[in-house]
């Protein structure tokens, strides 16, 4: 698993810690559109380096805005996503896809946030993936030639780091604990040692860490992992407790 470098030119041109972490003279839509252009160009330059290139790419599943209460990060575009369309997926969505798409993960996330009375948080969240390039599933992604995979993952991880540092979400929720592990160990530098919640059978179902003022929450994957009724209730309880007093904590 590649570990990214923070010496990325885009980061330094858009994000200046000496100015209090503010984005200077920047239109966020123009920034996001330029990022989409770079991802498209990267996808195009892979040519025939992997057999499932036609799965395409996706970066954002929602509108993009500064300082969202919540950012949601999955692994990569898979077969549960809508079909790839280069023209459409090279643009910033006007509406959050989870509000209308009937993918299994969208339905589960809507149900989860409705059950803790935070559906407005999901509606206003910024949604993306850790890896922008698609595959049928994670297993297929891992069949890619290691050199090519490391190159694409390093490219994506740098961009995800930039997205987080630029948008500065208050909370990040990862769809899957593997995404949580990669995010805090290989993408972001300086995350707090994670806390884990153990569920039925001794498996991890929930995790917490922190990156600066952003709290990172990892969920067991809501569709890929079988979740018992007690574990589901524990996940809802932990998430509701973490989000209920957000106005008092982790202020930027």
HELIX and SHEET records of a PDB file:
HELIX    1   1 UNK A    9  UNK A   14  1                                   6    
HELIX    2   2 UNK A   17  UNK A   19  5                                   3    
HELIX    3   3 UNK A   28  UNK A   45  1                                  18    
HELIX    4   4 UNK A   53  UNK A   55  5                                   3    
HELIX    5   5 UNK A   86  UNK A   89  1                                   4    
HELIX    6   6 UNK A   97  UNK A   99  5                                   3    
HELIX    7   7 UNK A  104  UNK A  115  1                                  12    
HELIX    8   8 UNK A  119  UNK A  123  1                                   5    
HELIX    9   9 UNK A  138  UNK A  141  1                                   4    
HELIX   10  10 UNK A  146  UNK A  167  1                                  22    
HELIX   11  11 UNK A  177  UNK A  182  1                                   6    
HELIX   12  12 UNK A  183  UNK A  187  3                                   5    
HELIX   13  13 UNK A  200  UNK A  202  5                                   3    
HELIX   14  14 UNK A  229  UNK A  244  1                                  16    
HELIX   15  15 UNK A  246  UNK A  248  5                                   3    
SHEET    1   A 2 UNK A  15  UNK A  16  0                                        
SHEET    2   A 2 UNK A  22  UNK A  23 -1                                        
SHEET    1   B 6 UNK A 126  UNK A 129  0                                        
SHEET    2   B 6 UNK A  70  UNK A  74  1                                        
SHEET    3   B 6 UNK A 171  UNK A 175  1                                        
SHEET    4   B 6 UNK A 214  UNK A 219  1                                        
SHEET    5   B 6 UNK A 204  UNK A 211 -1                                        
SHEET    6   B 6 UNK A 195  UNK A 198 -1                                        
END                                                                             
